[in-house]
Amino acid sequence: MRARSVAYALRAPVERALHDMVRDDILTPVDRSDWATSIVAVVKKDGNIRICADYKLTLNKVIEVDRYPLPKVEDVLARLHGGEKFSKIDLSQAYA
């Protein structure tokens, strides 16, 4: 698969974002991969870059879809009633 082109104005910020992800052990550089795919650089409202992967032509074709339906929110909340332990998720890099 050919690499998707990145606008010249975004090349340095994209390189910095990729470098930061490697530094933080989110990504690992490889020479070759059977699962390689194009990246999409999205500029967030605050000017930072979000690196997204476009798997529609690679990984999505071979994924086995899990047909297990997600439970309704009401059912989950009913099962959690009276619970004493909770967890916290850090979504600081998610959908800002």
LODOKE-437691 format. One line per field, with one value per residue: x, y negated, z negated of N, C-alpha, C, O in turn; residue number from 0; residue in one letter. Coordinates in Angstrom, 1 decimal. Layout:
n_east X  ... .
n_north Y  ... .
n_up Z  ... .
ca_east X  ... .
ca_north Y  ... .
ca_up Z  ... .
c_east X  ... .
c_north Y  ... .
c_up Z  ... .
o_east X  ... .
o_north Y  ... .
o_up Z  ... .
lumro NUM  ... .
semar a  ... .
This chain:
n_east 0.8  0.6  2.1  0.2  0.1  1.5  0.7  3.0  3.2  2.5  4.4  6.6  5.3  4.0  6.1  7.3  5.2  5.1  7.6  7.4  5.5  7.0  9.0  7.4  6.8  4.6  4.5  6.5  9.3  9.6  11.1  9.5  6.2  3.4  1.0  1.1  -0.1  -1.6  -1.1  -3.2  -3.1  -4.4  -5.4  -5.9  -8.2  -6.7  -4.3  -2.5  -1.3  -3.1  -2.4  -3.7  -4.7  -5.4  -7.1  -8.8  -8.2  -6.4  -6.1  -8.8  -10.0  -9.4  -10.2  -12.0  -15.2  -16.6  -19.6  -20.9  -23.2  -23.1  -23.8  -26.8  -26.8  -28.4  -28.6  -25.9  -25.5  -27.4  -26.2  -24.0  -24.9  -24.6  -21.9  -18.4  -15.9  -14.1  -12.9  -10.6  -10.2  -7.8  -8.4  -7.0  -5.6  -7.5  -10.3  -9.9 .
n_north 1.2  -2.2  -5.0  -7.6  -10.9  -13.8  -17.0  -19.7  -21.7  -20.3  -18.4  -18.6  -18.9  -16.4  -14.6  -15.2  -14.4  -11.7  -11.0  -11.6  -9.6  -7.3  -7.7  -7.6  -4.9  -4.1  -3.6  -1.4  -1.4  0.3  2.2  3.4  4.6  6.9  5.8  3.1  -0.2  -3.2  -6.5  -9.0  -12.4  -14.5  -17.7  -19.0  -21.1  -22.6  -22.9  -20.8  -17.7  -14.8  -11.5  -9.1  -5.9  -4.4  -1.7  -0.6  0.6  2.6  4.1  4.2  5.9  8.5  8.9  10.7  10.2  9.6  10.7  10.1  8.4  5.1  4.4  2.7  -0.6  -0.9  1.7  2.2  0.3  1.2  3.6  2.7  1.5  0.9  1.5  1.4  0.9  -1.0  -2.1  -4.2  -5.9  -7.4  -9.7  -11.7  -12.0  -11.3  -12.3  -15.2 .
n_up 0.0  0.8  -0.7  -2.3  -1.3  -3.1  -3.9  -3.2  -5.2  -7.5  -7.9  -9.6  -12.2  -12.3  -12.2  -14.7  -16.4  -15.8  -16.7  -19.4  -20.1  -19.7  -21.6  -24.0  -24.0  -22.6  -19.9  -17.9  -16.0  -12.9  -10.2  -8.3  -7.9  -7.9  -8.4  -7.9  -7.4  -6.0  -7.5  -9.0  -9.4  -11.8  -12.6  -15.7  -17.6  -19.4  -18.0  -18.1  -16.8  -15.9  -15.4  -13.3  -12.2  -9.0  -8.4  -6.5  -4.1  -4.8  -7.5  -8.3  -6.4  -7.2  -9.8  -12.2  -12.9  -16.0  -17.2  -19.5  -21.3  -22.6  -26.0  -27.3  -28.7  -31.0  -31.9  -32.6  -34.7  -36.5  -37.3  -38.5  -40.8  -44.2  -44.2  -45.2  -44.3  -42.0  -38.8  -37.0  -34.0  -31.9  -29.7  -28.4  -26.0  -24.2  -22.7  -22.4 .
ca_east 0.0  1.3  1.9  -0.6  1.0  1.2  0.9  4.3  3.1  2.2  5.4  7.4  4.5  3.7  7.3  7.4  4.1  5.5  8.8  6.9  4.8  8.0  9.6  6.5  6.6  3.2  4.8  7.8  9.7  9.9  11.5  8.5  5.1  2.3  -0.1  1.3  -1.2  -1.4  -1.6  -3.9  -2.7  -5.6  -5.1  -6.9  -8.5  -5.6  -3.2  -1.7  -1.6  -3.5  -2.1  -4.7  -4.4  -6.5  -7.1  -9.9  -7.7  -5.5  -6.5  -10.3  -10.4  -9.1  -10.7  -13.2  -16.1  -17.3  -21.0  -21.4  -23.8  -22.8  -25.0  -27.4  -26.3  -29.2  -28.2  -24.6  -25.7  -28.1  -25.3  -23.0  -25.5  -24.0  -20.5  -17.5  -14.6  -14.3  -11.6  -10.5  -9.5  -7.2  -8.7  -6.4  -5.2  -8.5  -11.0  -9.9 .
ca_north 0.0  -3.4  -5.9  -8.8  -12.1  -14.7  -18.4  -20.2  -22.5  -19.4  -17.3  -18.7  -18.5  -15.0  -13.9  -15.4  -13.6  -10.3  -10.8  -11.5  -8.4  -6.3  -8.0  -7.2  -3.5  -3.9  -3.0  -0.8  -1.4  1.6  2.0  4.0  5.2  7.3  5.0  1.7  -1.0  -4.7  -7.3  -10.3  -13.4  -15.4  -18.9  -19.2  -22.5  -23.3  -23.0  -19.6  -16.7  -13.4  -10.5  -8.1  -4.8  -4.1  -0.3  -0.1  1.5  3.6  4.9  4.4  7.0  9.8  8.9  11.4  9.4  10.2  10.4  10.0  7.0  4.3  4.3  1.4  -1.3  -0.6  3.0  2.1  -0.4  2.1  4.6  2.0  1.0  1.4  1.8  0.7  0.7  -1.7  -2.4  -5.5  -5.9  -8.6  -10.0  -13.0  -12.0  -10.7  -13.1  -16.6 .
ca_up 0.0  0.9  -1.8  -2.0  -1.4  -4.2  -3.5  -3.6  -6.5  -8.6  -8.0  -10.9  -13.4  -12.2  -12.6  -16.1  -17.0  -15.7  -17.6  -20.8  -20.3  -19.9  -22.9  -25.0  -23.8  -22.0  -18.7  -17.8  -14.6  -12.2  -8.8  -7.4  -8.6  -7.1  -8.8  -7.7  -6.8  -5.9  -8.7  -8.7  -10.4  -12.0  -13.4  -16.7  -17.8  -20.1  -17.1  -18.2  -15.7  -16.2  -14.4  -13.1  -11.2  -8.1  -8.2  -5.7  -3.0  -5.2  -8.7  -8.4  -5.6  -7.8  -11.2  -12.5  -13.7  -17.2  -17.1  -20.9  -21.4  -23.9  -26.9  -27.5  -29.9  -32.1  -32.4  -33.3  -35.9  -37.5  -37.8  -39.3  -42.0  -45.4  -44.0  -46.1  -43.7  -40.7  -38.1  -36.3  -32.7  -31.5  -28.3  -28.1  -24.6  -23.3  -21.8  -22.8 .
c_east 0.9  1.0  1.1  0.3  0.5  1.6  2.3  4.2  2.9  3.4  6.2  6.6  4.2  4.9  7.5  6.4  4.5  6.7  8.4  6.2  5.9  8.7  8.7  6.1  5.2  3.4  6.2  8.2  10.1  10.3  10.3  7.4  4.0  1.1  0.1  0.1  -0.8  -1.8  -2.3  -3.6  -3.9  -5.1  -6.2  -7.1  -7.4  -4.3  -2.3  -2.1  -2.0  -3.1  -3.1  -4.3  -5.6  -6.4  -8.1  -9.4  -6.8  -6.1  -8.0  -10.7  -10.2  -9.6  -11.9  -14.1  -16.8  -18.7  -21.7  -21.9  -23.3  -24.0  -25.5  -26.9  -27.1  -28.9  -26.9  -24.8  -26.4  -27.2  -24.2  -23.6  -25.0  -22.5  -19.6  -16.2  -14.9  -12.9  -11.7  -9.7  -9.0  -7.4  -8.1  -6.0  -6.3  -9.2  -11.1  -10.0 .
c_north -1.2  -4.3  -7.1  -10.0  -13.0  -16.1  -18.9  -20.9  -21.5  -18.4  -17.4  -18.4  -17.0  -14.2  -14.0  -14.5  -12.1  -10.0  -10.7  -10.2  -7.2  -6.5  -7.5  -5.7  -3.2  -3.2  -2.5  -0.8  0.0  1.3  2.4  4.6  5.7  6.5  3.5  1.0  -2.5  -5.4  -8.5  -11.2  -14.4  -16.5  -19.1  -20.7  -23.3  -23.4  -21.7  -18.7  -15.4  -12.5  -9.4  -7.1  -4.6  -2.6  0.3  0.8  2.6  4.5  5.2  5.6  8.4  9.9  9.8  10.6  10.2  9.8  10.2  8.6  6.4  4.3  2.8  0.7  -1.0  0.7  3.0  1.4  0.4  3.1  4.0  1.5  1.7  1.8  0.9  0.4  0.1  -1.9  -3.7  -5.3  -7.3  -8.8  -11.3  -13.1  -11.5  -11.8  -14.6  -17.5 .
c_up 0.0  -0.3  -1.4  -2.2  -2.5  -3.7  -4.0  -5.0  -7.7  -8.8  -9.3  -12.1  -13.4  -12.7  -14.1  -16.9  -17.0  -16.6  -19.0  -21.1  -20.5  -21.2  -24.1  -24.9  -23.4  -20.7  -18.7  -16.3  -14.1  -10.8  -7.9  -8.3  -7.6  -7.3  -8.6  -7.0  -6.8  -7.2  -8.1  -9.8  -10.6  -12.9  -14.4  -16.9  -18.5  -19.2  -17.1  -17.0  -16.4  -15.1  -14.4  -12.1  -10.3  -7.7  -7.2  -4.6  -3.5  -6.3  -8.7  -7.5  -6.2  -9.2  -11.2  -13.4  -14.8  -17.3  -18.5  -21.0  -22.7  -24.7  -27.0  -28.7  -31.1  -32.8  -33.2  -34.6  -37.0  -38.1  -38.7  -40.6  -43.2  -45.3  -44.9  -45.5  -42.3  -40.1  -37.4  -35.0  -32.3  -30.0  -27.8  -26.6  -23.7  -22.4  -22.2  -21.6 .
o_east 1.9  -0.1  1.2  1.1  -0.7  2.6  2.7  5.2  3.2  3.4  6.4  7.0  4.1  4.8  8.0  6.8  4.4  6.8  8.9  6.3  5.6  9.0  9.3  5.2  4.6  2.7  7.1  7.5  10.7  10.0  10.2  7.7  3.7  0.1  -0.7  -0.6  0.1  -2.7  -2.1  -3.8  -4.3  -4.5  -7.3  -6.4  -7.2  -3.3  -1.4  -3.2  -1.4  -3.5  -3.3  -3.5  -6.7  -5.7  -8.2  -10.2  -6.3  -6.7  -8.4  -11.7  -10.9  -9.4  -12.8  -13.7  -17.3  -19.0  -22.9  -21.1  -23.2  -25.2  -24.8  -26.5  -26.5  -28.9  -26.8  -24.2  -26.1  -27.3  -23.7  -22.8  -25.0  -21.9  -20.0  -15.4  -15.8  -11.9  -12.8  -8.7  -9.7  -6.8  -8.6  -6.0  -6.0  -8.6  -12.2  -10.0 .
o_north -1.3  -4.3  -7.6  -10.1  -13.1  -16.3  -18.6  -20.8  -22.0  -17.7  -16.4  -17.6  -16.4  -13.2  -13.1  -13.9  -11.4  -9.0  -9.9  -9.7  -6.3  -5.5  -7.0  -5.2  -2.1  -2.3  -2.9  -0.3  0.8  0.2  1.9  5.2  5.0  6.5  2.7  1.6  -2.9  -4.9  -8.9  -10.9  -15.0  -16.2  -19.3  -21.6  -24.5  -23.9  -21.6  -18.8  -14.9  -12.8  -8.7  -7.5  -4.5  -2.2  1.5  1.7  3.4  5.6  6.3  6.2  9.3  11.0  9.6  10.3  11.3  8.6  10.1  7.6  7.0  4.1  1.9  1.4  -0.9  0.8  3.6  1.9  0.3  3.4  4.6  1.1  2.9  2.3  -0.2  -0.4  0.5  -1.8  -4.3  -4.7  -8.3  -8.2  -11.9  -14.2  -11.4  -12.0  -15.1  -18.7 .
o_up -0.8  -0.8  -0.3  -3.1  -2.9  -3.0  -5.2  -5.8  -8.8  -9.8  -9.9  -13.0  -14.5  -13.4  -14.8  -17.9  -17.9  -17.3  -19.8  -22.2  -21.2  -21.9  -25.1  -25.6  -23.6  -20.3  -19.5  -15.5  -14.8  -10.2  -6.8  -9.4  -6.7  -6.5  -9.2  -6.2  -7.4  -7.9  -7.0  -11.0  -9.6  -14.0  -14.0  -16.4  -18.2  -19.7  -16.3  -16.4  -17.3  -13.9  -15.4  -11.2  -10.9  -6.8  -7.1  -4.1  -2.7  -6.0  -9.1  -7.8  -5.8  -9.9  -10.4  -14.5  -14.6  -17.4  -18.6  -20.9  -23.7  -24.3  -26.8  -29.7  -32.2  -34.0  -34.2  -35.6  -38.1  -39.3  -39.6  -41.5  -43.3  -46.3  -45.3  -46.0  -41.5  -40.8  -37.2  -35.0  -32.5  -29.2  -26.9  -26.0  -22.5  -21.3  -22.4  -21.7 .
lumro 0  1  2  3  4  5  6  7  8  9  10  11  12  13  14  15  16  17  18  19  20  21  22  23  24  25  26  27  28  29  30  31  32  33  34  35  36  37  38  39  40  41  42  43  44  45  46  47  48  49  50  51  52  53  54  55  56  57  58  59  60  61  62  63  64  65  66  67  68  69  70  71  72  73  74  75  76  77  78  79  80  81  82  83  84  85  86  87  88  89  90  91  92  93  94  95 .
semar m  r  a  r  s  v  a  y  a  l  r  a  p  v  e  r  a  l  h  d  m  v  r  d  d  i  l  t  p  v  d  r  s  d  w  a  t  s  i  v  a  v  v  k  k  d  g  n  i  r  i  c  a  d  y  k  l  t  l  n  k  v  i  e  v  d  r  y  p  l  p  k  v  e  d  v  l  a  r  l  h  g  g  e  k  f  s  k  i  d  l  s  q  a  y  a .
